[in-house]
Amino acid sequence: MKEISLYIRPEDFSKVVGILRKNNVGGITFFETNGSGRKKHEPVPERVRMYMTGKMVTPEFVKGTKVEVIVPDSSADQIVEDVLNNLGTVHGMIFIKDVSGAYEIGSKLKGESVLTPK
């Protein structure tokens, strides 16, 4: 099994969820994030409380979304390929980790059987 962590722009979230559903991913976890990476940030209008100052500032951190899924080994490459082909220009990262076990709390299911939707 693999854990896929995707760091994406918030506006790409629905596309990523569609790709995951198309690939029969059973569970999806996501978080709103603030972070910084290799890409330069674009200047945005400065706000003080609720007022625009008329200045442009370049934020140190920008909003993003982190999506985490656990998938069978056989699905991981296809999911990554679909995301890479459907999101276009550079605006995110994908990390893949090995998962040695999975157990459903409250039942006796374990392994890849806990990953597919009921």
C-alpha positions in Angstrom: 0.0 0.0 0.0 1.0 3.6 -0.6 0.2 6.9 1.1 -0.1 9.7 -1.5 0.2 13.3 -0.1 -0.7 16.0 -2.6 0.0 19.6 -1.9 -2.2 21.6 -4.3 -3.9 24.9 -4.9 -7.3 25.2 -3.3 -8.9 25.8 -6.8 -7.6 22.4 -7.9 -9.2 20.4 -5.1 -12.4 19.4 -7.0 -10.2 18.1 -10.0 -8.1 16.0 -7.6 -11.1 14.6 -5.9 -12.6 13.7 -9.3 -9.4 11.9 -10.2 -9.3 10.0 -6.9 -13.0 9.0 -7.3 -12.3 7.8 -10.9 -9.6 5.6 -9.5 -11.9 4.1 -6.8 -10.2 5.7 -3.8 -12.3 4.9 -0.7 -11.1 7.5 1.7 -9.8 11.0 1.3 -8.5 13.4 4.0 -7.7 17.0 3.3 -6.4 20.0 5.2 -6.2 23.7 4.5 -2.5 24.7 4.7 -0.3 27.7 4.6 3.2 27.2 3.2 6.1 28.1 1.0 7.9 26.2 -1.7 10.1 26.6 -4.7 7.7 28.7 -6.7 7.8 32.5 -6.3 4.6 34.0 -4.8 2.7 36.6 -6.7 2.1 40.0 -5.1 -1.3 40.6 -3.7 -3.1 43.8 -2.5 -2.1 44.7 1.1 -5.0 44.6 3.7 -4.9 46.2 7.1 -7.9 44.9 9.0 -10.6 45.1 6.4 -9.2 48.0 4.4 -7.1 47.9 1.2 -4.0 50.2 1.5 -3.3 50.5 -2.2 0.1 48.8 -1.8 1.1 45.4 -3.3 2.9 42.9 -1.0 4.4 39.5 -1.7 3.3 37.0 1.0 5.8 34.8 2.6 3.3 32.0 2.8 0.3 31.2 0.6 -2.9 29.1 1.2 -3.0 25.6 -0.1 -4.7 22.2 0.4 -3.1 19.0 1.4 -4.9 15.8 0.3 -3.9 12.4 1.8 -5.0 9.0 0.6 -3.9 5.4 1.1 -4.2 3.3 -2.0 -3.2 -0.2 -3.2 0.3 -0.3 -4.8 -1.4 -1.1 -8.1 -3.3 2.2 -8.1 -0.6 4.6 -7.0 1.2 5.1 -10.4 -2.1 5.7 -12.3 -3.3 8.3 -9.7 0.0 10.2 -9.9 -0.1 10.1 -13.7 -3.7 11.3 -13.8 -2.9 14.2 -11.5 0.2 15.2 -13.4 -1.7 15.1 -16.7 -4.7 17.1 -15.5 -3.3 19.9 -13.4 -1.1 21.5 -16.0 1.6 24.0 -14.8 3.7 23.8 -11.7 1.6 24.5 -8.6 2.0 21.7 -6.2 3.9 18.6 -5.0 3.2 14.9 -4.7 4.9 12.7 -2.1 4.5 8.9 -1.9 5.3 6.7 1.1 5.1 3.0 1.7 2.4 1.8 4.2 3.1 -1.5 5.9 -0.4 -2.1 7.4 -3.9 -0.9 7.6 -6.6 -1.9 10.1 -10.3 -0.8 10.3 -11.2 0.1 13.9 -14.2 -1.9 15.1 -14.0 -4.7 12.6 -11.6 -7.5 11.9 -10.7 -6.1 8.4 -7.1 -5.4 7.6 -4.8 -4.8 4.7 -6.0 -3.6 1.3 -9.6 -4.7 2.0 -10.1 -1.6 4.2 -9.2 0.7 1.3 -12.1 0.1 -1.1 -15.5 1.8 -0.6 -18.4 -0.3 0.7 
